[in-house]
């Protein structure tokens, strides 16, 4: 076996081991993730995120929602807990439970006053020990509220697609879109690094060539091209599942950069496992087979 092959196999085993659960642990050893829901009739995205967080190994996942939204969730959930969280005060009180290790805000959250107040608690509050994933509507809120953007901390993960990235970092997006007249060209890696430095947290810039960067300039590319091409991920809700994957890994103790990198890779692997016809609900259900394959590698 070549040295490179040996290193790849070793890396694969280390990766698989990092996703295993403690053999004698209980649910709180694997972290409690809290997913914030939007209002009644806009609850599906948060359930997708919650399912992703639970499947990737968080020991306990709770959806926090307004009272009117709770029956919608209860009608479709069994292993995911529910908590009435009507406003910022309720979230602040909920976060006194230090067993909560990770938050997810954005999928289906809305951009009304309640949503803005929840984002404010998440980014301004006493954020130890929890990490925060900010996706979708939460990113829109940050783009509209400079003071909240300035409050982002190093336990946050932003997960914009191209449109959201342009709203949040308009000057960086404009620079990236400029034609390269002379080299070296300003690349997506450069743009994501600059965005992460400005935000002070990990940024995962979604696409087939997903780029993840941290404020220190470390960057990774998760390519879904050639043999890893997964066009079936272009379906409504797949990004919500990705946000849930990251949240679940944060709950399990992964650092923000490692959680984003791992979640992005597993997201594509799940799509490849299922193949054509994939919808968002299918993505978390592929994880058991994907993780088993990793664990059984020689």
For each residue, the residues with C-beta under 8 A, 3 or more apart:
1: 5 6 9
2: 5 6
3: 6 7
4: 7 8
5: 1 2 8 9
6: 1 2 3 9 10
7: 3 4 10 11
8: 4 5 11 12
9: 1 5 6 12 13 297 298
10: 6 7 13 14
11: 7 8 14 15
12: 8 9 15 16 294 297
13: 9 10 16 17 297
14: 10 11 17 18
15: 11 12 18 19 262 294
16: 12 13 19 20 291 294 295 297
17: 13 14 20
18: 14 15 254 262
19: 15 16 57 262 291 294 295
20: 16 17 295
21: 25 29 30 57
22: 25 29 30
23:
24:
25: 21 22 29 30 59
26: 29 59
27: 30 32 59 60
28: 31 32 59 60 99
29: 21 22 25 26 59
30: 21 22 25 27 57 58 59 60 251 252
31: 28 58 59 60 101 102 248 250 251 252 253
32: 27 28 58 59 60 61 62 97 99 100 101 102 251
33: 50 53 54 58 60 61 62 100 101 102 103 104 247 248 250 251
34: 61 62 63 64 83 94 95 100 102 103 104
35: 46 49 50 53 61 62 63 64 103 104 107 244 247
36: 46 63 64 65 85 91 103 104 105 109 118 122
37: 43 46 63 64 65 66 69 73 108 109
38: 42 43 45 46 65 69 107 108 109 110 115 137
39: 42 43 66 68 69 110 112 114
40: 43 66 68 69 72
41: 72
42: 38 39 45 69 108 110
43: 37 38 39 40 46 47 65 69 72 73 108
44: 47 48 108 237
45: 38 42 48 49 107 108 136 237 240
46: 35 36 37 38 43 49 50 63 65 73 104 107 108 109 240
47: 43 44 50 51 63 73 76 77 80
48: 44 45 51 52 107 237 240 241 244 280 281 284
49: 35 45 46 52 53 104 107 135 240 241 243 244 247
50: 33 35 46 47 53 54 61 63 77 80 244
51: 47 48 54 55 80 241 244 281 284
52: 48 49 55 56 240 241 242 243 244 245 247 248 283 284
53: 33 35 49 50 56 58 61 102 104 244 245 247 248 251
54: 33 50 51 58 61 79 80 244 248 284
55: 51 52 248 284 285 287 288
56: 52 53 244 245 248 249 252 263 266 284 287
57: 19 21 30 248 249 252
58: 30 31 32 33 53 54 61 102 247 248 251 252
59: 25 26 27 28 29 30 31 32 251
60: 27 28 30 31 32 33 81 99
61: 32 33 34 35 50 53 54 58 79 80 81 248 251
62: 32 33 34 35 80 81 82 83 100
63: 34 35 36 37 46 47 50 73 77 80 81 82 83
64: 34 35 36 37 83 84 85 90 91 94
65: 36 37 38 43 46 69 70 73 82 83 84 85
66: 37 39 40 69 70 84 85 86 114
67: 70 84 86
68: 39 40 71
69: 37 38 39 40 42 43 65 66 72 73
70: 65 66 67 73 74 82 84
71: 68 74 75
72: 40 41 43 69 75 76
73: 37 43 46 47 63 65 69 70 76 77 80 82
74: 70 71 77 82
75: 71 72
76: 47 72 73
77: 47 50 63 73 74 80 82
78:
79: 54 61
80: 47 50 51 54 61 62 63 73 77
81: 60 61 62 63
82: 62 63 65 70 73 74 77
83: 34 62 63 64 65 94
84: 64 65 66 67 70 90
85: 36 64 65 66 90 91 94 118
86: 66 67 90 114
87: 90 91 114 117 118
88: 91 92 114 117 118 120 121
89: 92 93
90: 64 84 85 86 87 93 94
91: 36 64 85 87 88 94 95 118 121 122
92: 88 89 95 96 121 125
93: 89 90 96
94: 34 64 83 85 90 91 97 100
95: 34 91 92 100 121 125 126 130
96: 92 93
97: 32 94 100
98: 129
99: 28 32 60
100: 32 33 34 62 94 95 97 103 130
101: 31 32 33 129 130 131 250 251 252 253
102: 31 32 33 34 53 58 130 131 132 133 247 248 250 251
103: 33 34 35 36 100 122 130 131 132 133 247
104: 33 34 35 36 46 49 53 107 132 133 135 243 244 246 247
105: 36 109 115 118 119 122 132 133 134 135 138
106: 109 133 134 135 136 137 138 139 159 243
107: 35 38 45 46 48 49 104 135 136 137 239 240 243 244
108: 37 38 42 43 44 45 46 136 137 240
109: 36 37 38 46 105 106 115 118 119 136 137 138
110: 38 39 42 114 115 137
111: 115 116 137 140 141 144
112: 39 115 116
113: 116 117
114: 39 66 86 87 88 110 117 118
115: 38 105 109 110 111 112 118 119 137 138 141
116: 111 112 113 119 120 141 145 148
117: 87 88 113 114 120 121
118: 36 85 87 88 91 105 109 114 115 121 122
119: 105 109 115 116 122 123 134 138 141 142 145 148
120: 88 116 117 123 124 148 151
121: 88 91 92 95 117 118 124 125
122: 36 91 103 105 118 119 125 127 132 134
123: 119 120 127 132 134 148 151 152 153 156
124: 120 121 148 151
125: 92 95 121 122
126: 95
127: 122 123 130 132 153 155
128: 155
129: 98 101
130: 95 100 101 102 103 127 155 250
131: 101 102 103 155 156 157 247 250 256 259
132: 102 103 104 105 122 123 127 155 156 157
133: 102 103 104 105 106 156 157 159 243 246 247 250
134: 105 106 119 122 123 138 139 142 152 156 157 158 159
135: 49 104 105 106 107 138 139 158 159 239 240 243
136: 45 106 107 108 109 139 140 164 239 240 243
137: 38 106 107 108 109 110 111 115 140 141
138: 105 106 109 115 119 134 135 141 142
139: 106 134 135 136 142 143 158 159 160 164 167 168
140: 111 136 137 143 144 164 167
141: 111 115 116 119 137 138 144 145 148
142: 119 134 138 139 145 148 149 152 158 168
143: 139 140 149 164 167 168
144: 111 140 141
145: 116 119 141 142 148 149
146: 149 150
147: 150 151
148: 116 119 120 123 124 141 142 145 151 152
149: 142 143 145 146 152 168 199
150: 146 147
151: 120 123 124 147 148
152: 123 134 142 148 149 156 158 199 200 201
153: 123 127 156 200 201
154: 200 201 215 256
155: 127 128 130 131 132 201 250 256
156: 123 131 132 133 134 152 153 199 200 201 202 256
157: 131 132 133 134 201 202 203 204 246 250 256 259 260
158: 134 135 139 142 152 168 195 199 201 202 203 204
159: 106 133 134 135 139 204 206 239 242 243 246 260
160: 139 163 164 165 167 168 203 204 205 206
161: 164 165 205 206 207 239
162: 165 166 173 205 206 207
163: 160 166 167
164: 136 139 140 143 160 161 167 168
165: 160 161 162 168 169 172 173 191 195 205
166: 162 163 169 170 173 174
167: 139 140 143 160 163 164 170
168: 139 142 143 149 158 160 164 165 195
169: 165 166 172 173 191 194 195 198
170: 166 167 173 174
171: 174 175
172: 165 169 175 176 191 194 195 198
173: 162 165 166 169 170 176 177 191
174: 166 170 171 177 178
175: 171 172 178 186 191
176: 172 173 186 187 188 190 191
177: 173 174
178: 174 175 186
179:
180: 183 185 186
181:
182:
183: 180
184: 187
185: 180
186: 175 176 178 180 190 191
187: 176 184 190 191
188: 176 191 192 205 209 211
189: 192 193 211 213 219 221
190: 176 186 187 193 194
191: 165 169 172 173 175 176 186 187 188 194 195 205 211
192: 188 189 195 196 203 205 211 212 213 219
193: 189 190 196 197 213 217 219
194: 169 172 190 191 197 198
195: 158 165 168 169 172 191 192 198 199 203 205 213
196: 192 193 199 200 201 202 203 213 214 215
197: 193 194 200 215 217
198: 169 172 194 195
199: 149 152 156 158 195 196 203 215
200: 152 153 154 156 196 197 215
201: 152 153 154 155 156 157 158 196 214 215 256
202: 156 157 158 196 212 213 214 215 256 257 260
203: 157 158 160 192 195 196 199 212 213
204: 157 158 159 160 210 211 212 246 260 264
205: 160 161 162 165 188 191 192 195 210 211 212 213
206: 159 160 161 162 210 239 242
207: 161 162 210
208: 223 224 225 229 230
209: 188 221 222 223 224 225
210: 204 205 206 207 221 222 223 224 264
211: 188 189 191 192 204 205 219 220 221 222
212: 192 202 203 204 205 219 220 221 222 257 260 261 264
213: 189 192 193 195 196 202 203 205 217 218 219 220
214: 196 201 202 217 218 219 256 257
215: 154 196 197 199 200 201 202
216:
217: 193 197 213 214
218: 213 214 257
219: 189 192 193 211 212 213 214
220: 211 212 213 257 261
221: 189 209 210 211 212
222: 209 210 211 212 261 264 265 268
223: 208 209 210 226 228
224: 208 209 210 228 229 230 233 268 271
225: 208 209 228 229
226: 223 229
227:
228: 223 224 225 268 272
229: 208 224 225 226
230: 208 224 233 268 271 272
231: 234
232: 235 271 274 275 276 277 278
233: 224 230 238 267 268 271 278
234: 231 238
235: 232 238 278 279 280
236: 280
237: 44 45 48 240 241 279 280 281
238: 233 234 235 241 242 267 271 280 283
239: 107 135 136 159 161 206 242 243
240: 45 46 48 49 52 107 108 135 136 237 243 244 280
241: 48 49 51 52 237 238 244 245 267 280 283 284
242: 52 159 206 238 239 245 246 263 264 267
243: 49 52 104 106 107 133 135 136 159 239 240 246 247
244: 35 48 49 50 51 52 53 54 56 104 107 240 241 247 248 284
245: 52 53 56 241 242 248 249 262 263 266 267
246: 104 133 157 159 204 242 243 249 250 259 260 263
247: 33 35 49 52 53 58 102 103 104 131 133 243 244 250 251
248: 31 33 52 53 54 55 56 57 58 61 102 244 245 251 252
249: 56 57 245 246 252 254 258 259 262 263
250: 31 33 101 102 130 131 133 155 157 246 247 253 254 256 259
251: 30 31 32 33 53 58 59 61 101 102 247 248
252: 30 31 56 57 58 101 248 249
253: 31 101 250
254: 18 249 250 258 259 262
255: 258 259
256: 131 154 155 156 157 201 202 214 250 259 260
257: 202 212 214 218 220 260 261
258: 249 254 255 261 262
259: 131 157 246 249 250 254 255 256 262 263
260: 157 159 202 204 212 246 256 257 263 264
261: 212 220 222 257 258 264 265
262: 15 18 19 245 249 254 258 259 265 266
263: 56 242 245 246 249 259 260 266 267
264: 204 210 212 222 242 260 261 267 268
265: 222 261 262 268 269
266: 56 245 262 263 269 270 287 290
267: 233 238 241 242 245 263 264 270 271 283
268: 222 224 228 230 233 264 265 271 272
269: 265 266 272 273 286 290
270: 266 267 273 274 282 283 284 286 287 290
271: 224 230 232 233 238 267 268 274 275 278 283 286
272: 228 230 268 269 275
273: 269 270 286 289 290
274: 232 270 271 277 278 282 283 286
275: 232 271 272 278
276: 232
277: 232 274
278: 232 233 235 271 274 275 282 283
279: 235 237 282
280: 48 235 236 237 238 240 241 283
281: 48 51 237 284 285
282: 270 274 278 279 285 286
283: 52 238 241 267 270 271 274 278 280 286
284: 48 51 52 54 55 56 241 244 270 281 287
285: 55 281 282 288
286: 269 270 271 273 274 282 283 289 290
287: 55 56 266 270 284 290 291
288: 55 285 291 292
289: 273 286 292 293
290: 266 269 270 273 286 287 293 294
291: 16 19 287 288 294 295
292: 288 289 295 296
293: 289 290 296 297
294: 12 15 16 19 290 291 297
295: 16 19 20 291 292
296: 292 293
297: 9 12 13 16 293 294
298: 9
